[in-house]
Amino acid sequence: MATIPKGGGFPPLGAHGPPFQAAPAPVATALAGWMANATPAPHPAVSAGPIGLSAPANPAALLKRPRTPPNAPLGDYQSADSDHILKRARTIGQSGDEVSYTGPNLPQGLYSQDDLPKIVARTLNQGSPVKSMDFHPLQQTILLVGTHVGEIGVWEVGSQERLAHRNFKVWDLGSCSASMQAAVLKDPLVSVNRVVWSPDGSLFGVAYSKHIVHIYSFHVGNDLRQHLEIDAHVGGVNDLAFSHPNKQLCIITCGDDKTIKVWDAVTGARQYTFEGHEAPVYSVCPHYKENIQFIFSTAVDGKIKAWLYDLMGSRVDYDAPGQWCTTMAYSADGTRLFSCGTSKERESFLVEWNESEGAIKRTYQGFCKRSLDIVQFDTTKNRFLAAGDEYLIKFWDMDNTTMLTTVDADGGLASTPRLRFNKEGSLLAVSTSDNGIKILVNADGLRLLRTFDNRTFDAARVPSDTKVSVVTQMASVSTPGPQTVGGSDRVASTVSMAGLNGVDSRSVGDKVRVAEDSVDKNKNWKLTEIIEPAQCRSLRLSDNLPTSKISRLIYTNSGVAILALASNAVHKLWKWQRNDRNASGKATASIPPQLWQPASGILMTNDISDTNPEDAVPCFALSKNDSYVMSASGGKVSLFNMMTFKTMTTFMAPPPPATFLAFHPQDNNIIAIGMEDSTIQIYNVRVDEVKSKLKGHQKRVTGLAFSHVLNVLVSSGADAQLCVWGTDGWERLRNKFLQLPAGRSPPQAETRVQFHQDQIHFLVVHETQIAIYEANKLECLKQWIPAESLSAPISHATYSCDSQLIYASFFDGAVGVFHAGSLRLRCRISPSSYLSSNVSSGVYPLVIAAHPSEPNQFALGLSDGSVHVLEPLESEGKWGTGPPAENGLASNASTVLTTGTSGLEQAPR
């Protein structure tokens, strides 16, 4: 059921497009749109490796998909996909009024130049000319770099620290071909042509100018290991990409020998060789459409070809503008195809292709008449294009051929700078003429780097004899992505770890002195208490709808709105507007949003059948593109369009009712549905069929969380049990009951689960505890039990967006802010700071939600039906500070989780 990562940007798996994609319509020839205007070129692919990947018998017309209308830059649009939804909904018997859908009519100008990263925030000194860069798909501040002299580096741009570095070296020369050995002996100088991360960031590939491809494995803690060395091509390896044909991770390469080759990413075995180009192959762009995987390739004679994994030759023979060196890339959502190339006369071209016709749709203007080198480009936010030319970065809006703006990054850029956006488009890495890299940011990128600054320790304050390896620290705290969760609570272990990191331990007396200093600092430290409204920024969201307690709460993935589900089965959506006071348009406690309703005035109301919604267990799940919400309040599961509020369809009629919903991260047509009868139904919405029924819980399911890194589903139930299920065969891998405090076993208490950014550890929330578990062994690594200043039962808890904090709400109205690694309390927020004096003392938060890109912002859904947004004062910037850690290290630096024999660790007192 896994989808295939899109080519070009190689984002991690899990992006949601519109649900319920229509099944592909068979045609005689794949890529039919291009072939209609192109001369068939049935070049034979004469060699294949031992492993075969078969294409479907009737491949679809891959490149036929409607373009986004220029007047609707942000929303979904009427397409075959939405038509399919309507047809399917009508077959279920919904009324015409329920399912009519014309798509949102969004105003222009929702994007602005402020979204572009244009401010220089960091400078990296690579030391040799940069040839290729790629940001980590999960850890947004980690940058992979390859240079003209064969050097590779892995940088944490937030701290400007180089985490890893390797010079070119053949790992096993004896296993290489004779031509490779001769080439290296004749001229040992080798340059990097391409570096790229695998979709999950656990591997990266390096394509060199002579024969070789190196694949490294990379993990948290500066763990860089040799994985594969492939003697891939005769001559240079010009490009490299990762793809997932038939759910199998593969490496795709192309080279001077005029071939494209596909390799098994685990074993390095060659699977396919595609032949047919008549000149060296310059670039590859793997992609998929309608479940068909294919590869675009370009050669230095300007020819574009496309290949299926079927050894039947190329499906396209087309000319690229300039007819020389061209690269191709899709927009992040996979719906728009672009190419950028430079001719032998140094004239550059940036174009968008009409896939349905195989023709150029638009050509972007603004390049100089004669580029000094081959121009590189990149895409971001499904909206902008950027290219390096004339010592500048040039930006275009995808829907406008006129250049939008240029940036010189304070000068010093290379003549045709190499550039790369991170996944969110908040950072842009650009090469400089002095062998360095500048990191440009927008407002989100600045906050991202500032968040990193808040988490890293001030090295200047650490005595020189107690500094720990910065490289190791940076690898463990980079954001947002795989991180080691936890923190050491013992002075002795910190000192011993310092010794292991090469720190001069000096004498036993020095160790004792360090421990005593740490104790003194802890005595002076005080928990941050937020009691008065003036001590924080809080905002109660206006609401003119009937009040009912807030049962579920979530920010939209874009961060510009909050969606609540009340116990009366009605949804409420608050949207912030972009204006002079709020340039980003994102949620903030400083500016009130609008309670949004469509022009029709209808409400998003769940089916309640014959049930009392107040007695139901409400649940909802939001699609990644914020276009659809799937929701239930004791009745059928409803699919709503977020722009029109109309019901697209309903399904899964009770009994039993659904109690939790979660989209599969790699296939948005697959939904995991927790049920009142303790089962979990794996439901395929496209075919309206339950694929699997998982049994293991003893009471209703109250939590579900997917890990796309481990390929598992973690479930929790009112039975206080955790289960881990494999998503390949849906078998139960392991289970464990929570370790409840003695005498505290409340019946039917909800247990929630949420994965950390590293997708390996997860948070468990129960009214008696918050705990950190490791999914592979289902081992409890840390546990906090309500006590002292926060002694009431826990109503809800969630990670901050960067997984560095945990926000927990309590039945007495208090909120606790914990350091996620150590579960140490940093800040206690009293209800008096956000509730007015005329509010009943019995009001408390039922749910808490964290902003998707602002680590210090969260929202509360209260028992009186109100929703509040809270942020620290701008002068503070964060919620308190943790107790000073031992050895002078900052209390919020991530360290390895400590595990006792019981796995229990009560809150430090």
SULVEN-V661737 format. One record per residue. N is the residue number from 1. BURIAL is 1 if it has 24 or more other ideal C-beta (glycine too) atoms within 12 Angstrom, else 0. Layout:
N_BURIAL, N_BURIAL
//
This chain:
1_1, 2_1, 3_1, 4_1, 5_1, 6_1, 7_1, 8_1, 9_1, 10_1, 11_1, 12_1, 13_1, 14_1, 15_1, 16_1, 17_1, 18_1, 19_1, 20_1, 21_1, 22_1, 23_0, 24_1, 25_0, 26_0, 27_0, 28_0, 29_1, 30_1, 31_1, 32_1, 33_1, 34_1, 35_1, 36_1, 37_0, 38_1, 39_0, 40_1, 41_1, 42_0, 43_1, 44_0, 45_1, 46_0, 47_0, 48_1, 49_0, 50_0, 51_0, 52_0, 53_1, 54_0, 55_1, 56_1, 57_0, 58_0, 59_1, 60_1, 61_1, 62_1, 63_1, 64_1, 65_1, 66_0, 67_1, 68_1, 69_0, 70_0, 71_0, 72_1, 73_1, 74_1, 75_1, 76_1, 77_1, 78_1, 79_1, 80_1, 81_1, 82_1, 83_1, 84_1, 85_1, 86_1, 87_0, 88_1, 89_1, 90_0, 91_0, 92_1, 93_0, 94_1, 95_0, 96_0, 97_0, 98_1, 99_1, 100_0, 101_1, 102_0, 103_1, 104_1, 105_0, 106_0, 107_0, 108_0, 109_0, 110_1, 111_1, 112_1, 113_0, 114_1, 115_1, 116_1, 117_1, 118_1, 119_1, 120_1, 121_1, 122_1, 123_1, 124_1, 125_0, 126_1, 127_0, 128_1, 129_1, 130_1, 131_1, 132_1, 133_1, 134_1, 135_1, 136_1, 137_1, 138_1, 139_1, 140_1, 141_1, 142_1, 143_1, 144_1, 145_1, 146_1, 147_1, 148_1, 149_1, 150_1, 151_1, 152_1, 153_1, 154_1, 155_1, 156_1, 157_1, 158_1, 159_1, 160_1, 161_1, 162_1, 163_1, 164_1, 165_1, 166_1, 167_0, 168_1, 169_0, 170_1, 171_0, 172_0, 173_0, 174_0, 175_0, 176_1, 177_0, 178_0, 179_0, 180_1, 181_0, 182_0, 183_1, 184_1, 185_0, 186_0, 187_0, 188_0, 189_0, 190_1, 191_1, 192_1, 193_1, 194_1, 195_1, 196_1, 197_1, 198_1, 199_1, 200_1, 201_1, 202_1, 203_1, 204_1, 205_1, 206_1, 207_1, 208_1, 209_1, 210_1, 211_1, 212_1, 213_1, 214_1, 215_1, 216_1, 217_0, 218_1, 219_1, 220_1, 221_1, 222_1, 223_0, 224_1, 225_0, 226_0, 227_1, 228_1, 229_1, 230_1, 231_1, 232_1, 233_1, 234_0, 235_1, 236_1, 237_1, 238_1, 239_1, 240_1, 241_1, 242_1, 243_1, 244_1, 245_1, 246_1, 247_0, 248_1, 249_1, 250_1, 251_1, 252_1, 253_1, 254_1, 255_1, 256_1, 257_1, 258_1, 259_1, 260_1, 261_1, 262_1, 263_1, 264_1, 265_1, 266_0, 267_0, 268_1, 269_0, 270_1, 271_1, 272_1, 273_1, 274_1, 275_1, 276_1, 277_1, 278_0, 279_1, 280_1, 281_1, 282_1, 283_1, 284_1, 285_1, 286_1, 287_1, 288_1, 289_1, 290_1, 291_1, 292_1, 293_1, 294_1, 295_1, 296_1, 297_1, 298_1, 299_1, 300_1, 301_1, 302_1, 303_1, 304_1, 305_1, 306_1, 307_1, 308_1, 309_1, 310_1, 311_1, 312_1, 313_1, 314_1, 315_1, 316_1, 317_1, 318_1, 319_1, 320_1, 321_1, 322_1, 323_1, 324_1, 325_1, 326_1, 327_1, 328_1, 329_1, 330_1, 331_1, 332_1, 333_1, 334_1, 335_1, 336_1, 337_1, 338_1, 339_1, 340_1, 341_1, 342_1, 343_1, 344_0, 345_0, 346_1, 347_0, 348_1, 349_1, 350_1, 351_1, 352_1, 353_1, 354_1, 355_1, 356_1, 357_0, 358_1, 359_0, 360_1, 361_0, 362_1, 363_1, 364_1, 365_0, 366_1, 367_1, 368_1, 369_0, 370_0, 371_1, 372_0, 373_1, 374_1, 375_1, 376_1, 377_1, 378_1, 379_1, 380_1, 381_1, 382_1, 383_1, 384_1, 385_1, 386_1, 387_1, 388_1, 389_1, 390_1, 391_1, 392_1, 393_1, 394_1, 395_1, 396_1, 397_1, 398_1, 399_1, 400_0, 401_0, 402_0, 403_1, 404_1, 405_1, 406_1, 407_1, 408_1, 409_1, 410_0, 411_0, 412_0, 413_1, 414_1, 415_1, 416_1, 417_1, 418_1, 419_1, 420_1, 421_1, 422_1, 423_1, 424_1, 425_1, 426_1, 427_1, 428_1, 429_1, 430_1, 431_1, 432_1, 433_1, 434_0, 435_1, 436_1, 437_1, 438_1, 439_1, 440_1, 441_1, 442_1, 443_1, 444_1, 445_1, 446_1, 447_1, 448_1, 449_1, 450_1, 451_1, 452_1, 453_1, 454_1, 455_1, 456_1, 457_1, 458_0, 459_0, 460_0, 461_0, 462_1, 463_0, 464_0, 465_0, 466_1, 467_1, 468_1, 469_1, 470_1, 471_1, 472_1, 473_1, 474_1, 475_1, 476_1, 477_1, 478_1, 479_1, 480_1, 481_1, 482_1, 483_1, 484_1, 485_1, 486_1, 487_1, 488_1, 489_1, 490_0, 491_1, 492_0, 493_0, 494_1, 495_1, 496_0, 497_1, 498_1, 499_0, 500_0, 501_1, 502_0, 503_1, 504_0, 505_0, 506_0, 507_0, 508_0, 509_0, 510_0, 511_1, 512_0, 513_0, 514_1, 515_1, 516_0, 517_0, 518_1, 519_0, 520_0, 521_1, 522_0, 523_0, 524_0, 525_0, 526_0, 527_1, 528_1, 529_1, 530_1, 531_0, 532_0, 533_0, 534_0, 535_1, 536_1, 537_1, 538_1, 539_1, 540_1, 541_1, 542_0, 543_1, 544_0, 545_1, 546_0, 547_0, 548_1, 549_1, 550_1, 551_1, 552_1, 553_1, 554_1, 555_1, 556_1, 557_1, 558_1, 559_1, 560_1, 561_1, 562_1, 563_1, 564_1, 565_1, 566_1, 567_1, 568_1, 569_1, 570_1, 571_1, 572_1, 573_1, 574_1, 575_1, 576_1, 577_1, 578_1, 579_0, 580_0, 581_0, 582_0, 583_0, 584_1, 585_1, 586_1, 587_1, 588_1, 589_1, 590_0, 591_1, 592_1, 593_1, 594_0, 595_1, 596_1, 597_0, 598_0, 599_0, 600_0, 601_0, 602_0, 603_1, 604_1, 605_1, 606_1, 607_1, 608_1, 609_0, 610_0, 611_1, 612_0, 613_1, 614_0, 615_0, 616_1, 617_1, 618_1, 619_1, 620_1, 621_1, 622_1, 623_1, 624_1, 625_1, 626_1, 627_1, 628_1, 629_1, 630_1, 631_1, 632_1, 633_1, 634_1, 635_1, 636_1, 637_1, 638_1, 639_1, 640_1, 641_1, 642_1, 643_1, 644_1, 645_1, 646_1, 647_1, 648_1, 649_1, 650_1, 651_1, 652_1, 653_0, 654_1, 655_0, 656_1, 657_1, 658_1, 659_1, 660_1, 661_1, 662_1, 663_1, 664_1, 665_1, 666_1, 667_1, 668_1, 669_1, 670_1, 671_1, 672_1, 673_1, 674_1, 675_1, 676_1, 677_1, 678_1, 679_1, 680_1, 681_1, 682_1, 683_1, 684_1, 685_1, 686_1, 687_0, 688_0, 689_0, 690_0, 691_1, 692_1, 693_0, 694_1, 695_0, 696_1, 697_1, 698_0, 699_1, 700_1, 701_1, 702_1, 703_1, 704_1, 705_1, 706_1, 707_1, 708_1, 709_1, 710_1, 711_1, 712_1, 713_1, 714_1, 715_1, 716_1, 717_1, 718_1, 719_1, 720_1, 721_1, 722_1, 723_1, 724_1, 725_1, 726_0, 727_1, 728_0, 729_0, 730_1, 731_0, 732_1, 733_1, 734_1, 735_1, 736_1, 737_0, 738_1, 739_1, 740_1, 741_0, 742_0, 743_0, 744_0, 745_0, 746_0, 747_0, 748_0, 749_1, 750_1, 751_1, 752_1, 753_1, 754_1, 755_1, 756_1, 757_1, 758_1, 759_1, 760_1, 761_1, 762_1, 763_1, 764_1, 765_1, 766_1, 767_1, 768_1, 769_1, 770_1, 771_1, 772_1, 773_1, 774_1, 775_1, 776_0, 777_0, 778_1, 779_1, 780_1, 781_1, 782_1, 783_1, 784_1, 785_1, 786_1, 787_0, 788_0, 789_1, 790_1, 791_0, 792_1, 793_1, 794_1, 795_1, 796_1, 797_1, 798_1, 799_1, 800_1, 801_1, 802_1, 803_1, 804_1, 805_1, 806_1, 807_1, 808_1, 809_1, 810_1, 811_1, 812_1, 813_1, 814_1, 815_1, 816_1, 817_1, 818_1, 819_1, 820_1, 821_1, 822_1, 823_1, 824_1, 825_1, 826_1, 827_1, 828_1, 829_1, 830_1, 831_1, 832_1, 833_1, 834_1, 835_1, 836_0, 837_0, 838_0, 839_0, 840_0, 841_0, 842_0, 843_1, 844_1, 845_1, 846_1, 847_1, 848_1, 849_1, 850_1, 851_1, 852_1, 853_1, 854_1, 855_1, 856_1, 857_1, 858_1, 859_1, 860_1, 861_1, 862_1, 863_1, 864_1, 865_1, 866_1, 867_1, 868_1, 869_1, 870_1, 871_1, 872_1, 873_0, 874_0, 875_0, 876_0, 877_0, 878_1, 879_1, 880_1, 881_1, 882_1, 883_1, 884_1, 885_1, 886_1, 887_1, 888_1, 889_1, 890_1, 891_1, 892_1, 893_1, 894_1, 895_1, 896_1, 897_1, 898_1, 899_1, 900_0, 901_0, 902_0, 903_1, 904_1, 905_1, 906_1, 907_1, 908_1, 909_0
//
